[in-house]
């Protein structure tokens, strides 16, 4: 045994307590060219990969004792963290490591006497990785001349883990049925146009969507004050609710007209993994609010055949425009336009000949923005019957005269 290793072993036996922990989710043996086998699990110890990718626990070497996989810093060089596995979507930061690769530091607890015990799990041209499919380790770590290279798999041996790997959802995209990425409701609220954003959700593990986060900003970098909403729903669309979104917390509680904005979304599966953000999608608000059609009529309770005058003065227009055309449509019942008016008149006159009638109005402004109202129910009752006294006709006079003569004759006969 080299002299340096001998001194370290003596320091461990007489200078440090035994470090034990419950068995972890990593098992098997790895091989050091200088100190031999290193066990990653035993009856009362083991190495664990936590759900965020950080390692914890201890391995055991008969020659140098316990190896801590979550040693405290300061660390001798970059990176500035203990052993760490990059799990996509886990939220931890293994800087400089790609998916399912291991980096960071472990440390032999018997360090001392000029030996620092550090084990580096990834360097410029070496490193440890884990197969997502087989969950087996591969690759090399490096310590120094005491431990040398540590090989994590070989013929008949190797490390493995039982950690349940779960991939994050795929990056959302714009669905083909909504190629612009959004639709607009321009006529639902007076003075407002409201966008609804759409995206696709897919997950390589088949996990359902559990939440999404959406951002709207006036620049595609999303680095300034912005509208932001985190929603714990499986929906794959979001309607920007300008009537309820908090104007204090979110600067964009109302959108400016004739302005370009950007939106993007990221999604989370039910395992807690977040996807990447959707590539920023651009949209532009209308020049101004669409007209809001509304109308009334008199008499409010007409009879059939009576002239009903419709008045659209309750309709609103915005942006300095004017209403350029009206279109009235009787959707139920029978009615006739009268008094030289028609379905394009501003104030049409209509006589209804049925009881239950429905009518709606579409208005278009001078910017060619059109909105259609909901249908209004117009009930037209039958007119009440009229009564008038009239003189008896000649045939009725003759009948009455006959009965009068007969009555007189009968009276005279009785007198005789």
C-alpha positions as CSV (number, residue, x, y, z in Angstrom):
1,X,0.0,0.0,0.0
2,X,1.4,3.4,-0.9
3,X,2.5,5.4,2.1
4,X,0.1,8.3,1.5
5,X,-2.9,6.0,1.5
6,X,-1.7,4.4,4.7
7,X,-1.7,7.7,6.6
8,X,-5.2,8.6,5.4
9,X,-6.5,5.2,6.5
10,X,-5.0,5.7,10.0
11,X,-6.6,9.2,10.2
12,X,-10.0,7.8,9.3
13,X,-9.9,5.0,11.8
14,X,-8.8,7.0,14.8
15,X,-9.9,10.5,13.9
16,X,-13.5,10.4,12.4
17,X,-16.8,8.9,13.6
18,X,-18.5,6.5,11.3
19,X,-21.0,8.3,9.0
20,X,-24.0,6.1,8.3
21,X,-27.4,6.8,6.8
22,X,-30.5,4.9,5.6
23,X,-30.1,3.0,2.3
24,X,-30.8,5.2,-0.7
25,X,-32.0,4.8,-4.3
26,X,-28.6,4.3,-5.8
27,X,-27.0,0.9,-5.6
28,X,-24.1,-1.2,-6.9
29,X,-20.3,-0.9,-7.0
30,X,-17.9,1.5,-8.7
31,X,-14.2,1.0,-9.2
32,X,-11.2,3.1,-8.4
33,X,-7.9,2.3,-10.0
34,X,-6.1,3.1,-6.7
35,X,-8.4,2.1,-3.8
36,X,-10.5,-0.6,-5.4
37,X,-14.3,-1.1,-4.9
38,X,-16.6,1.6,-3.6
39,X,-20.1,0.4,-2.4
40,X,-23.0,2.8,-3.0
41,X,-25.5,1.1,-0.7
42,X,-25.5,-1.2,2.3
43,X,-27.6,-2.2,5.3
44,X,-27.4,1.2,7.0
45,X,-26.0,3.5,4.4
46,X,-26.5,4.6,0.8
47,X,-26.5,7.3,-1.8
48,X,-29.7,9.0,-2.8
49,X,-30.7,11.1,-5.8
50,X,-33.4,13.4,-4.6
51,X,-36.4,14.5,-6.7
52,X,-34.6,17.8,-7.6
53,X,-31.5,16.0,-8.8
54,X,-29.3,16.7,-5.8
55,X,-27.4,13.8,-4.3
56,X,-27.2,13.0,-0.6
57,X,-25.9,10.2,1.6
58,X,-22.7,8.2,1.7
59,X,-20.8,5.5,-0.1
60,X,-18.2,3.2,1.5
61,X,-14.7,2.1,0.7
62,X,-12.8,-0.4,2.7
63,X,-9.6,1.5,2.1
64,X,-10.6,5.2,2.7
65,X,-14.0,4.8,4.5
66,X,-17.0,7.1,3.9
67,X,-17.5,9.2,0.8
68,X,-20.0,12.1,1.2
69,X,-22.0,12.9,-1.9
70,X,-23.4,16.1,-0.5
71,X,-20.3,17.8,1.0
72,X,-20.4,21.4,2.1
73,X,-18.3,24.0,0.4
74,X,-16.3,26.0,-0.3
75,X,-15.4,23.8,-3.2
76,X,-11.9,23.7,-4.7
77,X,-12.9,24.8,-8.2
78,X,-15.9,25.2,-10.4
79,X,-18.7,24.1,-10.2
80,X,-19.8,25.5,-6.9
81,X,-22.1,22.7,-5.8
82,X,-22.1,19.1,-4.6
83,X,-23.0,16.1,-6.6
84,X,-26.0,16.9,-8.9
85,X,-28.0,15.1,-11.6
86,X,-29.6,17.4,-14.3
87,X,-33.2,16.3,-14.3
88,X,-35.2,18.2,-17.0
89,X,-37.9,20.3,-15.4
90,X,-36.9,19.7,-11.9
91,X,-36.2,23.3,-11.2
92,X,-32.7,22.8,-9.7
93,X,-29.6,24.4,-11.2
94,X,-26.8,22.1,-12.2
95,X,-25.0,24.8,-14.1
96,X,-23.2,23.6,-17.2
97,X,-24.8,20.1,-17.2
98,X,-27.1,18.8,-19.9
99,X,-30.0,16.3,-19.4
100,X,-29.2,13.2,-17.2
101,X,-25.6,14.1,-16.7
102,X,-24.0,14.3,-13.3
103,X,-21.6,17.0,-12.1
104,X,-20.4,18.6,-8.9
105,X,-18.4,17.3,-6.0
106,X,-18.2,14.3,-3.6
107,X,-15.6,14.1,-0.8
108,X,-13.9,11.3,1.1
109,X,-14.4,12.1,4.8
110,X,-10.9,10.8,5.7
111,X,-9.3,13.8,4.1
112,X,-6.4,15.3,6.1
113,X,-2.7,15.1,6.3
114,X,-2.3,17.1,3.1
115,X,-5.0,15.3,1.2
116,X,-8.3,17.1,0.5
117,X,-10.4,14.2,-0.5
118,X,-12.4,15.9,-3.3
119,X,-13.9,13.9,-6.1
120,X,-15.0,15.7,-9.2
121,X,-17.8,14.1,-11.1
122,X,-17.5,16.0,-14.4
123,X,-14.6,17.8,-16.1
124,X,-13.7,19.1,-19.5
125,X,-13.3,15.7,-21.1
126,X,-14.9,13.3,-18.6
127,X,-18.0,12.9,-16.5
128,X,-20.7,10.6,-15.1
129,X,-24.1,10.1,-16.8
130,X,-27.2,8.1,-16.2
131,X,-29.3,6.4,-18.9
132,X,-32.9,7.6,-18.7
133,X,-34.0,4.2,-20.1
134,X,-31.9,1.7,-18.1
135,X,-31.1,4.0,-15.1
136,X,-27.5,2.7,-15.2
137,X,-24.5,5.0,-14.6
138,X,-21.6,5.3,-17.0
139,X,-18.5,7.4,-17.3
140,X,-15.7,8.5,-15.0
141,X,-15.0,10.8,-12.1
142,X,-11.5,12.0,-11.0
143,X,-10.1,12.7,-7.6
144,X,-6.3,12.8,-7.3
145,X,-3.4,10.4,-7.0
146,X,-4.9,8.8,-3.9
147,X,-8.2,7.7,-5.5
148,X,-7.4,8.4,-9.2
149,X,-10.1,7.6,-11.8
150,X,-13.4,6.2,-10.6
151,X,-15.2,4.1,-13.2
152,X,-19.0,3.9,-12.7
153,X,-19.7,0.8,-14.9
154,X,-17.8,-2.1,-16.4
155,X,-18.0,-5.8,-17.1
156,X,-20.1,-7.4,-14.4
157,X,-20.4,-4.3,-12.2
158,X,-21.8,-0.7,-12.1
159,X,-24.1,1.7,-10.4
160,X,-27.8,2.0,-11.0
161,X,-30.7,4.0,-9.5
162,X,-34.4,3.4,-8.8
163,X,-35.2,7.1,-9.1
164,X,-38.4,7.5,-11.2
165,X,-37.2,9.7,-14.1
166,X,-39.9,11.9,-15.6
167,X,-39.5,14.2,-18.6
168,X,-41.1,17.6,-18.7
169,X,-43.9,18.4,-21.2
170,X,-42.8,19.3,-24.7
171,X,-42.5,22.9,-25.5
172,X,-45.9,24.3,-26.4
173,X,-46.7,25.2,-30.0
174,X,-49.4,27.1,-31.9
175,X,-52.2,24.6,-32.9
176,X,-53.0,24.3,-36.6
177,X,-56.7,25.2,-36.1
178,X,-55.7,28.6,-34.7
179,X,-52.7,29.6,-37.0
180,X,-52.6,33.1,-35.5
181,X,-52.4,31.7,-32.0
182,X,-55.4,33.7,-30.8
183,X,-59.0,34.6,-31.5
184,X,-60.8,37.7,-30.6
185,X,-64.1,38.5,-29.0
186,X,-64.8,42.0,-30.2
187,X,-68.5,42.3,-29.5
188,X,-69.0,40.6,-26.1
189,X,-68.2,43.7,-23.9
190,X,-69.0,47.3,-24.7
191,X,-65.8,49.1,-25.4
192,X,-63.5,46.1,-25.2
193,X,-61.9,43.5,-27.5
194,X,-60.7,40.4,-25.7
195,X,-58.2,37.9,-27.0
196,X,-58.2,34.2,-26.3
197,X,-54.8,32.4,-26.6
198,X,-54.3,28.8,-27.7
199,X,-51.5,26.3,-27.5
200,X,-50.8,22.6,-27.8
201,X,-49.9,20.3,-24.9
202,X,-48.0,17.1,-25.2
203,X,-45.9,15.1,-22.8
204,X,-43.4,12.3,-23.6
205,X,-44.5,10.3,-20.5
206,X,-48.2,10.8,-21.2
207,X,-48.7,12.9,-18.1
208,X,-51.6,15.3,-18.2
209,X,-51.3,19.1,-17.9
210,X,-51.7,20.4,-14.4
211,X,-51.0,24.1,-14.8
212,X,-49.9,26.8,-17.1
213,X,-48.3,30.2,-16.9
214,X,-48.9,32.9,-19.5
215,X,-47.3,36.2,-20.0
216,X,-48.2,39.2,-22.3
217,X,-45.8,42.0,-22.8
218,X,-45.1,44.8,-25.3
219,X,-41.7,43.3,-26.2
220,X,-40.7,39.8,-27.1
221,X,-38.0,39.6,-24.4
222,X,-40.6,39.7,-21.6
223,X,-38.0,41.4,-19.4
224,X,-40.1,44.4,-18.3
225,X,-43.3,44.9,-16.4
226,X,-45.9,42.6,-17.9
227,X,-49.2,40.8,-17.5
228,X,-48.5,37.5,-15.9
229,X,-51.0,34.8,-14.8
230,X,-50.3,31.4,-13.2
231,X,-53.3,29.1,-13.5
232,X,-53.7,25.6,-12.1
233,X,-55.9,24.2,-14.8
234,X,-55.6,21.7,-17.6
235,X,-57.1,24.1,-20.2
236,X,-55.1,24.7,-23.4
237,X,-56.5,28.2,-23.9
238,X,-56.7,31.4,-21.9
239,X,-59.1,34.3,-22.3
240,X,-57.5,37.6,-21.2
241,X,-60.2,38.6,-18.7
242,X,-60.0,42.4,-18.7
243,X,-62.9,42.7,-16.3
244,X,-61.2,40.7,-13.5
245,X,-57.5,40.7,-13.9
246,X,-55.9,42.8,-11.2
247,X,-54.8,46.2,-12.5
248,X,-52.5,46.7,-9.5
249,X,-50.5,43.5,-9.9
250,X,-50.6,43.5,-13.7
251,X,-49.8,46.5,-15.8
252,X,-51.8,45.3,-18.8
253,X,-55.2,45.1,-17.2
254,X,-56.5,46.9,-20.3
255,X,-54.8,46.7,-23.7
256,X,-53.9,49.8,-25.7
257,X,-55.6,50.1,-29.1
258,X,-53.6,49.7,-32.3
259,X,-50.6,48.3,-30.4
260,X,-48.4,45.2,-31.0
261,X,-48.0,42.8,-28.1
262,X,-46.4,39.4,-27.5
263,X,-47.5,36.5,-25.5
264,X,-46.0,33.1,-24.6
265,X,-47.0,30.2,-22.3
266,X,-45.3,27.4,-20.5
267,X,-47.1,24.3,-19.1
268,X,-46.6,22.0,-16.2
269,X,-47.4,18.3,-15.9
270,X,-48.9,16.6,-12.9
271,X,-45.4,15.5,-11.8
272,X,-44.4,19.1,-11.3
273,X,-42.2,19.5,-14.4
274,X,-42.3,22.7,-16.4
275,X,-41.9,22.9,-20.1
276,X,-39.9,25.5,-22.0
277,X,-41.7,28.7,-23.0
278,X,-43.6,28.8,-26.2
279,X,-41.8,30.8,-28.9
280,X,-43.2,34.4,-28.5
281,X,-46.3,34.9,-30.6
282,X,-47.2,38.4,-31.8
283,X,-50.6,40.0,-32.1
284,X,-52.0,43.5,-32.7
285,X,-55.0,45.1,-31.1
286,X,-57.8,46.7,-33.2
287,X,-57.6,50.4,-34.1
288,X,-60.4,51.0,-31.6
289,X,-63.3,49.2,-29.9
290,X,-66.0,47.7,-32.1
291,X,-69.5,49.2,-32.1
292,X,-71.8,47.7,-29.5
293,X,-75.3,47.1,-30.9
294,X,-78.3,47.7,-28.7
295,X,-81.9,48.9,-29.5
296,X,-85.4,49.4,-28.1
297,X,-88.9,49.6,-29.6
298,X,-92.3,51.3,-29.1
299,X,-94.8,50.3,-28.3
300,X,-93.1,47.8,-25.9
301,X,-96.1,45.5,-26.0
302,X,-97.6,45.8,-29.5
303,X,-100.5,44.0,-31.0
304,X,-100.5,42.2,-34.3
305,X,-100.8,44.5,-37.2
306,X,-99.7,47.5,-35.1
307,X,-96.7,49.6,-36.3
308,X,-93.6,49.0,-34.1
309,X,-90.8,51.6,-34.4
310,X,-87.3,50.3,-33.6
311,X,-84.7,52.6,-32.3
312,X,-80.9,51.8,-32.3
313,X,-79.8,54.9,-30.4
314,X,-78.6,52.7,-27.5
315,X,-75.9,51.4,-29.8
316,X,-72.4,52.7,-29.0
317,X,-69.5,53.5,-31.4
318,X,-65.9,54.2,-30.5
319,X,-62.7,55.7,-31.8
320,X,-64.4,58.7,-33.4
321,X,-66.2,56.6,-36.0
322,X,-69.8,56.6,-37.0
323,X,-72.2,53.8,-37.8
324,X,-72.3,53.5,-41.6
325,X,-74.9,50.8,-41.9
326,X,-77.7,48.9,-40.1
327,X,-79.0,45.4,-40.8
328,X,-82.2,44.2,-39.1
329,X,-83.1,40.5,-39.3
330,X,-86.3,38.9,-38.2
331,X,-85.1,35.5,-37.1
332,X,-88.5,34.2,-35.8
333,X,-92.1,35.0,-36.6
334,X,-93.5,37.1,-39.5
335,X,-93.2,40.8,-39.8
336,X,-93.4,43.3,-42.7
337,X,-91.4,46.5,-43.0
338,X,-93.8,49.4,-43.6
339,X,-93.9,53.2,-44.0
340,X,-91.2,53.2,-46.6
341,X,-88.6,51.5,-44.3
342,X,-86.7,48.3,-44.8
343,X,-84.2,46.1,-43.1
344,X,-81.4,48.6,-43.7
345,X,-83.2,51.6,-42.2
346,X,-81.9,53.2,-39.1
347,X,-85.4,53.4,-37.5
348,X,-87.4,50.6,-39.2
349,X,-91.2,50.3,-38.8
350,X,-92.5,46.8,-38.7
351,X,-95.9,45.2,-38.4
352,X,-95.9,41.7,-36.9
353,X,-98.6,39.1,-37.7
354,X,-97.4,36.4,-35.3
355,X,-97.4,36.2,-31.5
356,X,-93.7,35.2,-30.8
357,X,-91.2,37.1,-32.8
358,X,-87.4,37.7,-32.6
359,X,-85.2,40.3,-34.2
360,X,-81.5,41.2,-34.1
361,X,-79.4,44.1,-35.3
362,X,-76.0,44.2,-37.0
363,X,-74.1,47.6,-37.1
364,X,-71.0,48.5,-39.1
365,X,-68.9,51.5,-38.5
366,X,-66.9,53.6,-41.0
367,X,-63.8,51.5,-40.3
368,X,-65.8,48.4,-41.4
369,X,-65.9,47.0,-37.9
370,X,-69.2,45.0,-37.5
371,X,-71.0,43.6,-34.5
372,X,-74.2,41.8,-34.2
373,X,-76.6,42.0,-31.2
374,X,-78.3,39.1,-29.5
375,X,-81.9,38.3,-30.5
376,X,-84.6,40.3,-28.8
377,X,-88.1,38.8,-28.2
378,X,-91.0,40.9,-29.4
379,X,-94.4,39.6,-28.4
380,X,-97.4,40.8,-30.5
381,X,-100.8,40.0,-29.0
382,X,-104.0,39.6,-31.0
383,X,-106.0,42.8,-31.0
384,X,-109.1,42.9,-28.7
385,X,-112.5,42.5,-30.4
386,X,-114.5,45.8,-31.0
387,X,-118.3,46.2,-30.3
388,X,-120.7,48.6,-32.2
389,X,-124.5,49.1,-32.3
390,X,-126.0,48.7,-35.8
391,X,-129.7,49.1,-37.0
392,X,-131.6,45.9,-37.7
393,X,-131.6,44.8,-41.3
394,X,-134.8,44.4,-43.4
395,X,-135.1,40.6,-43.0
396,X,-134.8,41.0,-39.2
397,X,-137.6,43.6,-39.4
398,X,-139.9,41.2,-41.2
399,X,-139.3,38.5,-38.7
400,X,-140.0,40.8,-35.8
401,X,-143.2,42.1,-37.6
402,X,-144.4,38.5,-38.1
403,X,-144.0,37.6,-34.5
404,X,-145.8,40.8,-33.5
405,X,-148.8,40.0,-35.8
406,X,-149.0,36.5,-34.6
407,X,-149.0,37.5,-31.0
408,X,-151.8,40.0,-31.6
409,X,-153.9,37.4,-33.5
410,X,-153.6,35.0,-30.6
411,X,-154.7,37.6,-28.2
412,X,-157.8,38.5,-30.2
413,X,-158.8,34.9,-30.5
414,X,-158.6,34.4,-26.7
415,X,-160.9,37.5,-26.3
416,X,-163.6,36.0,-28.5
